[in-house]
Amino acid sequence: MSLGRVFFVLEKHITHKNKIMTTTTNIETMLFVSTENLLNGWLGHRRLTRRVVEAFPEDKLFDYSIGGMRPFATMIKEIIDISGPGIRGIATDNWEHTGNVNSHSINKEDQSKEGLLKLLDQSTEEIVAFWPKISEARFREVVLAFGQYEGQVFSTILYFIDNEIHHRAQGTVYLRSLGIEPPAFWNRD
């Protein structure tokens, strides 16, 4: 799948001797990024997010907080609740059972670093599984994500990615405040 080319149709209406004449022009343009490259960029961010979680001390992951921010595990659960279920919702246009977008609680059995990483990996697998089901045209359509956030699909996906980067950055601040050098932000291998 590629978003490499987009076609626009321009219509021009001209009135001549009381007749309306329509001229149609098709314009093809190349886009900045393909859907494949967008996904690969996001997966690079995912790998980095995973390394930030791995760097976190187990005893601080679920309760450490500074400046009134939430614990990092809760932020990661938000990323999990939005990303995989969000891509599934976009791909299927079915937003039922797409996660817990308003309350990012973690089941007791997943309240460990290992459990959180397992959920993050499952969410990543969901992104990879549903991404190919999003057609080129779908990226330009308007959706009501999770039944409450309206926007074009490409913009909604960019929000999912931005949200992950934002919370990962908060996690790196936490790591630094704990005296731990965070993973290099530029290394997404």
C-alpha positions as CSV (number, residue, x, y, z in Angstrom):
1,M,0.0,0.0,0.0
2,S,1.3,3.4,-0.8
3,L,0.1,7.0,-0.5
4,G,2.6,8.1,-3.1
5,R,0.0,9.6,-5.5
6,V,-3.1,11.6,-4.9
7,F,-5.5,12.7,-7.6
8,F,-7.4,16.0,-7.2
9,V,-10.3,17.0,-9.5
10,L,-10.7,20.7,-10.1
11,E,-13.9,22.0,-11.6
12,K,-14.2,25.4,-13.1
13,H,-17.6,26.8,-13.8
14,I,-17.8,29.6,-16.4
15,T,-20.9,31.4,-17.5
16,H,-21.0,32.2,-21.2
17,K,-24.1,33.5,-23.0
18,N,-26.3,32.4,-20.1
19,K,-24.9,28.9,-20.2
20,I,-22.8,27.4,-17.5
21,M,-19.9,25.5,-18.9
22,T,-17.8,23.2,-16.7
23,T,-14.2,22.4,-17.2
24,T,-12.7,19.5,-15.3
25,T,-9.0,19.1,-14.7
26,N,-7.3,16.1,-13.0
27,I,-4.2,16.9,-11.1
28,E,-1.8,14.3,-9.8
29,T,0.6,15.1,-7.0
30,M,3.2,13.1,-5.1
31,L,2.8,12.9,-1.4
32,F,5.6,13.5,1.1
33,V,5.5,10.1,2.8
34,S,4.1,6.7,1.8
35,T,1.9,4.8,4.2
36,E,4.6,2.1,4.4
37,N,7.2,4.8,5.5
38,L,4.7,6.3,8.0
39,L,4.2,2.8,9.6
40,N,8.0,2.1,9.6
41,G,8.6,5.5,11.3
42,W,6.0,4.7,13.9
43,L,7.5,1.2,14.5
44,G,10.8,2.9,15.1
45,H,9.2,5.0,17.8
46,R,7.7,1.9,19.2
47,R,11.0,0.2,19.5
48,L,12.4,3.3,21.3
49,T,9.3,3.5,23.6
50,R,9.9,-0.2,24.5
51,R,13.5,0.5,25.4
52,V,12.4,3.4,27.7
53,V,10.0,1.0,29.5
54,E,12.8,-1.5,29.8
55,A,15.1,1.1,31.3
56,F,12.6,1.9,34.1
57,P,13.2,0.4,37.5
58,E,10.4,-2.1,38.3
59,D,9.7,-0.5,41.7
60,K,9.2,3.0,40.1
61,L,7.3,2.1,36.9
62,F,3.8,2.1,38.5
63,D,4.0,4.8,41.2
64,Y,6.9,7.3,40.6
65,S,5.7,10.7,39.7
66,I,7.0,14.3,39.6
67,G,5.3,17.6,39.0
68,G,1.9,16.1,39.3
69,M,2.3,13.9,36.2
70,R,0.9,10.4,36.1
71,P,3.1,7.4,36.7
72,F,4.9,6.2,33.6
73,A,3.0,2.9,33.5
74,T,-0.3,4.8,33.2
75,M,1.1,6.8,30.3
76,I,2.2,3.7,28.6
77,K,-1.2,2.1,29.1
78,E,-2.7,5.2,27.4
79,I,-0.4,4.6,24.4
80,I,-1.5,1.0,24.4
81,D,-5.2,1.8,24.7
82,I,-5.1,4.4,21.9
83,S,-2.7,3.0,19.3
84,G,-3.6,-0.6,18.5
85,P,-7.3,-0.3,19.0
86,G,-7.2,3.0,17.1
87,I,-5.7,1.5,14.0
88,R,-8.1,-1.4,14.3
89,G,-11.0,1.1,14.5
90,I,-9.7,3.0,11.5
91,A,-9.2,-0.2,9.5
92,T,-12.6,-1.7,10.2
93,D,-14.7,1.4,10.8
94,N,-15.9,-0.4,14.0
95,W,-15.1,1.5,17.2
96,E,-16.9,-0.9,19.5
97,H,-14.5,-2.8,21.9
98,T,-11.6,-0.6,20.9
99,G,-10.0,-0.4,24.3
100,N,-10.3,1.8,27.4
101,V,-9.7,5.2,25.9
102,N,-10.9,7.2,29.0
103,S,-9.5,5.2,31.9
104,H,-6.1,3.6,31.5
105,S,-6.3,1.0,34.2
106,I,-4.0,-2.0,34.2
107,N,-5.2,-5.4,35.1
108,K,-3.6,-6.9,38.2
109,E,-1.9,-9.7,36.2
110,D,-0.2,-7.0,34.0
111,Q,1.0,-4.8,36.8
112,S,4.7,-5.6,36.2
113,K,7.3,-4.4,33.7
114,E,7.0,-7.8,31.9
115,G,3.2,-7.5,31.8
116,L,3.3,-3.9,30.5
117,L,5.8,-4.8,27.8
118,K,3.6,-7.7,26.8
119,L,0.7,-5.4,26.4
120,L,2.8,-2.9,24.4
121,D,4.0,-5.7,22.1
122,Q,0.4,-6.9,21.6
123,S,-0.6,-3.4,20.7
124,T,2.3,-3.1,18.2
125,E,1.2,-6.5,16.7
126,E,-2.3,-5.1,16.3
127,I,-1.0,-2.0,14.5
128,V,1.0,-4.2,12.1
129,A,-1.9,-6.6,11.5
130,F,-4.5,-3.9,10.7
131,W,-2.4,-1.3,8.9
132,P,-2.5,-3.1,5.5
133,K,-6.3,-3.0,5.7
134,I,-6.4,0.8,5.6
135,S,-6.9,1.8,2.0
136,E,-5.2,4.8,0.4
137,A,-8.5,6.6,0.2
138,R,-9.2,5.9,3.8
139,F,-6.3,8.1,4.9
140,R,-8.2,11.1,3.6
141,E,-11.6,10.2,5.1
142,V,-13.0,11.7,8.2
143,V,-13.6,9.4,11.2
144,L,-15.0,9.8,14.7
145,A,-12.2,7.9,16.5
146,F,-13.4,6.1,19.6
147,G,-16.8,7.7,19.0
148,Q,-15.6,11.1,20.2
149,Y,-12.6,12.5,18.2
150,E,-13.4,13.7,14.7
151,G,-10.7,14.2,12.1
152,Q,-9.1,12.8,9.0
153,V,-7.6,9.4,9.3
154,F,-4.0,10.6,8.6
155,S,-4.4,13.3,11.2
156,T,-5.8,10.9,13.8
157,I,-2.8,8.5,13.2
158,L,-0.4,11.4,13.5
159,Y,-2.1,12.1,16.9
160,F,-1.5,8.5,18.0
161,I,2.2,8.9,17.1
162,D,2.5,12.3,18.7
163,N,0.9,11.0,21.9
164,E,3.4,8.2,22.1
165,I,6.3,10.6,21.6
166,H,5.0,13.0,24.2
167,H,4.5,10.3,26.9
168,R,7.8,8.7,26.1
169,A,9.5,12.1,26.6
170,Q,7.9,12.3,30.0
171,G,9.3,8.9,30.8
172,T,12.8,10.0,29.8
173,V,12.4,13.0,32.2
174,Y,11.4,10.5,35.0
175,L,14.5,8.3,34.1
176,R,16.8,11.3,34.3
177,S,15.3,12.4,37.6
178,L,16.1,8.9,38.9
179,G,19.7,9.2,37.8
180,I,19.2,6.8,34.9
181,E,20.5,7.7,31.4
182,P,17.5,7.1,29.0
183,P,18.0,5.4,25.7
184,A,19.1,7.7,22.9
185,F,16.1,9.4,21.4
186,W,17.5,9.2,17.9
187,N,18.1,5.5,17.9
188,R,14.9,3.8,16.6
189,D,16.5,0.5,15.5
